[in-house]
Amino acid sequence: MQAERLAFNSDLSIFDSEPDSSLYQYKLQLDKVKEELMKFGLSSNQAKVYIYLSKCGPKKASDIFKALELPRTETYGILNALQSHGIITAEFSSPVIYSALPLKDTIETLVSAEKEKINILARRESKLVELWDEIPAYVTEGNTTRKEQLQMLQGNPQIHSKLRQMIESAKEEIKIFCTLKDLSSFYHSDIVDILSKSVADVKFIITPVTMIPAFARKINKRRIRIMSNNKTENQCFVVSDSEVLIFLKNANHAPSNVFSIWTDSKALSESMNMLFDCCWEKSDSIQ
């Protein structure tokens, strides 16, 4: 254990450890921590620098970019950004020594910042609507026949917002084909709770799994089926009445990189409904 600690503190070899290394289990754990920090708005390298300072103690900028093999200029930019987030501090010394806040304090700081952004936007909403309503609309007469639409969405906030709209407007049925990671993402965004209140008939197909996690057991098991023979974990789509949301990059990617397309195309909606129904017949019920 002492040797592992020394290796970690000297060059952070844990980030590059191989599967046969005694440090590899810690690398996997740190990768998970990094992914979680990215959900709070940090970039991959920002999260990596924060982890390095947290686990290795106060360091100079030169120590950081050498240990993490980052470009010198990028490292200074990352350190400035982390200071702006309020999760690292800099000592008045030459050279400057940087330190990280404890993880608990860091999370509270990042969450508080996001809440404040939301509160500011909420306070501006009524003023913006009032201003907008005062401006007359200049609509020209002509063909106003509504056409089918397509929208591209990137990042969990935008995608989950669209998904909430689809759920709230659904009157007949909502069909969700997803992986466990997707379902977990929906659960932590309160989408599963919103689905439980929907007047529509909700169905889930989760794949590839052999059993569902504890957090999903609150869903009526008659509404869930599983497919254990699916060999991929990148398939996710939602059909809500005549609307379709197809994930081109699902929860296997970083939250900011998740990418989907939404459409109210009748042809595509019918096709995805047929695909879901076919998979439903071939999937297994929850015992």
N, C-alpha and C positions, 0 to 999 in steps of 0.2 A: 504493500500500500504506500509506504514511504517513497519507493522508487517511482511509482505511478504519479505521486504528487509532484515530485521533482521534475519529471518529464513534462507534466502539464504546465508547471510554472515557468519552465525554462524556454520552451519554444511552442507551446500549445500544440504538440504533436497529436493530441487527442482528436483534433478536427480532421486530421488526415490519416488516422490509424486504420490499419487493414483489418479485415474480418478475423484473422488469426491472432490479432494483438490482444493483450489483456486490457487495453484501453478502449477496445471497440464498443463494449456495452455502454460506456459513458458517451462515446461519440453519438450513438443512436439516441440516447437521452437528450443530449444537447441539441441534436437536430430537431427533436420534437419541441424543445423549449424555444428554439429559433422560429419554428413555424408558428407557435402560439404568439410570440412577440410580434410577428409580422401581421397578425390579425388585429393588433392594436395600432397599426399604421406605420410600423418601422419597415425599412427596406431590409433585404437579406444581409447586406454588409453592416448596416446600422445595428441590427440585432446581434451580429457576430462580434462587433466591437464592444457592445454592451456586455455580452456574456464574458468576453475576455477580461474586461476590467472588473467584472463582478467576481470572477473565479480566481484571477491572478493578482488582484489588488491594484493600487495606484500605479500608473505607468506614464512614461513620456510618450509623446506622439511617435518618436522614432522606434521605441520598443513595440508599439502597436503595429505599425505598418510592416516592420520586419517580421514579427511573429505571425501575422496573418497574411503576409505576402500581398499587401494592398498597395496601390500606387500612392506615393507620398501626398500628392495634392488631394486625391480623393479622401484620404484619411483625415486630413484637416477639415475638409468639408463635412465629413461624417461627424467629427467631434463637435463642430459648430452646431450641426443639426440636433445632436443629442443634448447639447447644452440648451438649445432653444426649446426642446421638449421638456426640459427641466429634470432629466433623469441622470445626468452626470454633472460633476462639478470640476472646476479648474482651480488649482492653488496659485497664489501669487508668488511665483518662483521662476527662476531661469535655469534650465528650461521648465516649461509649464508641466505640472503633474496633474493627470486626470484621474478621477475616481468615480465609481458608479454608486448610485443610490441602491439600498436593499431592494430586492425584487418586489416585495409587497408594496413598498412606497412607490416604486416605479409604476406598477400596475394602477395604483390609486391615482397617480398623477396623470397617466395617459387616459384613464377613464374619465376623470374630472374634466380634462381638456375637451374630450369628445362631447361630453354632456353640455359644456358651456357653448360649444359651437351650435349644438341643436337648440339650446335655449335662445341664442341670439337669432337664429333663423326663425324660430317660432314667434319671437317678438316682432320680427319684420313682416311676418305673413299678412296680418290684417292691413298694415299700411300699404303693402304692395298691391293687394287685392283692391283696396279702396282707390288707389291711384290708377290702376288698370281699368276699373269700371268707369272712371271719369273720361277715359279716352274713347271717342266714338269709333265704331268699326266701319271700315270702308269695303264692303263686300260687293263685288260686281255680279250682276245677274248672269246666269249662264247655266251650264250643266252642273248640277250639284249632286249627281248620283254618287253615292259613297262607293269607293273602291276598296278592295282588300289591301291590307297594310302589312308592312314588315319593319321590324325594329331590331337593331343589334345592341346588346347590353354587355358591359364588361364590369366585373367587380361584384362581390356579394351584396353590398348595399343597394345597388341599382337593380340587380336581378331579384333580390328578395322583395324589394318594393313592388316590382311588377307582379311577382307571384302573389303577394298579398292582395293586390287589386284584382287579379284573376279569381282568387278564392272568394273574395267578398262579393263579386258580381255573379258568380256561378249559381245557377238555379237548378240544374239537373244532375250533373255528374262531374267528378274530378278524378282523374286517373294519373297516378304517379308511378313511374318506373325509375328506380334509383338504386344506388349502392348504399352500403352502410355509412360511408363517409358523407354522402349527400344527405341522408336522413339525419345524421348527427348535426350537420350544418343547419338543416331546417329546424331541428329541435332547439338548438341554441339561439335561433333567431325568432323563436315563438311562433313559427309557422305551423308547427304541429298543433299547438293550442288553438290557433285560428281555424285550422281544419276541423277540429273537434266541435266547433260551434257552427260549422257551415250547414246550410239547409240542403246542400247537394249530397248525392251519394258518393262517398269517398272510397277509393280503392288504392292499395299500395302493392307493388311488386318490388321486392328487395332482392338484389342479386349481386355477386354470387355469394350466398350465405347458406348455412345449414341450420342456423337458429338466430333469433332476433335478440338485440341487447335489452337490458332491463328498462332503459328509458323509453323504449318503444312499446312496452307492454301495456301502457295506458291506452293504446289504440285498440279498438275492438278487433279481436283476432280474426273475426269473420271478414274483416276488411283488408287483411294482409295475406299475401302469399309470397313464397320464397322460391328462388331458382338456384339450385346448388351447382348445376352443370354449366353455367355460363363461365367462359374462360377469361372474360375481360372485366375491368372495373372502371370503365370510362363512359358507360352508357347511362344517360339520365334524361328524361323528358317528362313534361306535364301536359295533360290535355284537360282543359276546363271548358266544358260546353263546346263552343266553336273556336276557342283560342288554344294555341299550342306554344309551349316554351321548350326549346330543344337546346340542351347543353352541348356545345362543341368542345368545351374544356370544363370538366366537372370538378368536384371537390378534391380530386387527386392533385390539383394545382393550388398554388397560393391563392388566398381569397381575392387579391387584387387582379389575378390573372384568369379567374373563372370567367368564361365567355359563353354567351347564349344568344339565340335568335328567337324573337317572338313574332307570331303572325296570327291573323284571324282568317287565313286562307281556308276556305271550305274544303277544297280538295286535300290539302295537307292534313287538316283536322280529321277528315274521314279516314285517311290513310293511317294516321297515328292511332286512331281509335281501333282500327282493324288489327294493327300490330299489337296493341296492348291486349285486346280481347284474345288474340291467338296465344300470346304469352301467358295470359291468365289461365287458359285451359290447360296449358302444359306445365304450369307451376304447381307447387305443393301447398296445401293448407297448413295452417299453424295448429298443432295439437295442443 
